[in-house]
Amino acid sequence: MKTRIELNAHSVYDTLNSVISIKELVEFAKQNDMPSIALTDLNSVQGFPEFERECKKAGIKPIYGAQIIHGTYQEEYPFTSTVLVKNQVGLKNLYRIISELKDDGPCKNVPIQIMEQYHEGLIFGGGKWDYEIANEKMITFLDYVEIDDLYSSQDEKKYNLDIAKDAKAKGKPVVAVSSAKFIGEDGKLCWRILREGAGFETGGTENMYLRNTAEMLEEFSYLGEDIKDVVINNPLKIAEQIEDVQIVPNGYYNPILDETLTPFGNALNTIKKFAESFAANRYGEIYPQEIPAEIMDRLDAELNLNITKEYANELLLARIIVREFGLRYGLFNTRGTVASSFLAYCLGITDINPLPPHYYCPNCKRIEWVSDVYCGADLPAKACSCGGTMRGEGFNIPYESFFGFKGDKVPDIDINCDREAYNTVVNALSNECLKDNAIAVAGTVRTVSELRAQKMIADYEEKTGKKIDNEQKEKLIEKLTLVKESDGIHPSGLFIIPNDKEITDFTPKREEKRHGLPVTHFDFHALRDTLYKFDVLPVNHLGLLRELERITGVCVKDIPLDSPEIFTALKSGDAEKIKEFDTSFVSNLLESTRPERFSDIVKIIGLSHGTGTWYGNAETLIKSGVCTLSDIPATRDDIYNDLLSYGLEREKAFRYSETVRKGLIAKGRLSDEEIREFEKDLIAIGMPDWYIDYCKKVLYLFPKAHACEFARIAVIEVWYKSYYRDLYEQLYQETAI
């Protein structure tokens, strides 16, 4: 006997309406020999990218769909249609339909005319309750009719028989569906807790579970001779109309910059010229002969990476945002790993120089390499032979953190700016840099929090008087926290849609807008390998620094990072209101470590943003005298640099630094054999036992580039507070941090 196909199933992406994960849905199809299965969340296709991945892994043909609420020809009530995607044209049309959803009337819906306009490539099905009250024109609108058995009542069976007979007479295929919201008894309990916790009634809907062929044949046995057509054959015939559809497009779509922004022919040549010009002006008068080989080797290595060539547009755009807009509108700094790149430093994207520590004289451009210091900011100023003053520079950050060991990591450039600059920057991007492209704000999917899941369970226990054991509670919480609760908006993410494409080539858009820009229906994770996402985040403390700079006349970039006043303030506990230091956790770190130099601040920030790094790990080691703060690898780059300095070959050093920064050992993600190899290699190069044990306890390590950026901004803020306390306090209140 043939196996049925489910054409109406809902997933955790259906807002507070289903507890079936995408993985469970696909596994159910595979376990029950379904060659295909449909995903039909209400007014949502956010599960499509994950559905595509899971079906591909399982060898199941996906049927992409959604239940769409729309108007009718009487325009008196909303009608819900199941919309199935037949081909690639239909996918874009479904995206267009969802993009037209408006919160208008009793629920979010689209006009019937929109459904008609974008019917091509789509198959429309109608539910039985709507079918019963629809007029003749509305029935003609449908391609097939659905019946389900939510209440298993005699009235419902009569409705189904009447509708099946009428639809058959009108030449409309009838299909039986589960309208599934859960799987099995555990799923039923979880769904009931979810719906009651969200304030919905659940009475009479115990049959909304995903059924296999035998269960459906038994459920609809009263259909008589039509049962095999309704349960098996008609759904199969509909599935046969479905072509292969691609959700996430192949390849990567570069933004197209205005030609006035690429004066040297293209983005790659332009960033090359800008970077080389900077290096020549800073390190040598006659380029390239007088630029030290170490510097040119580093710059050339980054310029020649394939990933640099592929993402030259993105690097150039980041330069424009930070350098051009920064000069015009306000202060910027980067976060993440971008400050690992010397190319980014030469392009003016970051003020963090990632070269090894060295002295630099701005007068004669002489440099002097220095070993055995964590960063150049720790070096005291000294006289240069030319009569100028040499100061320490270089934070010793490898570019692999940004570009990947093999130069295969997509550059992720995250930028902070002050709030006053943000709107101006977004407007300038739209009208100056990317006027031929579209910009969309990155959407997110918010799921039920663990705290709310716990409350839902507690409320259910109180209401029913039934106690749920702790093991089952953990499973319920795990399922509930996968469920979509609402749409969200990424705080800083913006996607660029190339000028030869539309947003609906990649994602539907939402009704809401941010800064006058559309918001993506898909969660940003689904699009980040397809479209360029750049992040510009408005933050208050940069606005505070901008005002301090303007009023005092002291430029942020001129403040020495090794000023004694900074460390006096930190050791005296005067870190209140400073963004990076104003928590009890960091206060404990400052008190325990008593920072003496800028590198100590970098380490403290690395530890404070890491997981499994301080309590029960570095704190114990330092307090017991096993090591000092300067010995602790507080960032992922520390691991890499330490292993290289002890003689481990580069590829293995990078692999192990990634192992530690992801916490693979502490999380039990490595086999015993892999852990033994890790220990053996580190012992062989002479790493201390405490170092190895520390690495094995780490759950996550922060990037050094980000720690350096945070440390720089934080100590500058401390400096202003130390010298201009009254002004600082006044501006702090005005900027409402």
Secondary structure, 3 states (H helix, E strand, C coil): CCCCCECCECCCCCCCCCCCCHHHHHHHHHHCCCCEEEEEEECCCCCHHHHHHHHHHHCCEEEEEEEEEECCCCCCCCEEEEEEECCHHHHHHHHHHHHCCEEECCEEEECHHHHHHCCCCEEEEECHHHHHHCCHHHHHHCCEEEECCCCCCHHHHHHHHHHHHHHHHCCCCEEECCCECECHHHHHHHHHHHHHHCCCCCCCCCCCECCCHHHHHHHCHHHHHHHHHHHHHHHHHHHHCCCCCCCCCCCCECCCCCHHHCCCCCHHHHHHHHHHHHHHHHHCCCCCCCCCHHHHHHHHHHHCCHHHHHCHHHHHHHHHHHHHHHHHHCCEEEECCHHHCHHHHHCCCCCCCCCCCEEECCCCCCEEECCCCCCHHHCCCEECCCCCEEEEECCCCCCHHHHCCCCCCCCCCEEEEEHHHHHHHHHHHHHHHCCCCEEEEEEEEEECCHHHHHHHHHHHHHHHCCCCCHHHHHHHHHHHCCCEEEEEEEEEEEEEECCCCCHHHCCCEEEEEECCEEEEEEEHHHCCCCEEEEEEEEEHHHHHHHHHHHHHCCCHHHCCCCCHHHHHHHHCCCCCCCCCCCCHHHHHHHHHHCCCCHHHHHHHHHHHHCECCHHHHHHHHHHCCCCCHHHCCCEHHHHHHHHHHCCCCHHHHHHHHHHHHCCCCCCCCCCHHHHHHHHHHHHHCCCCHHHHHHHHHCCECECHHHHHHHHHHHHHHHHHHHHCHHHHHHHHHHHCC
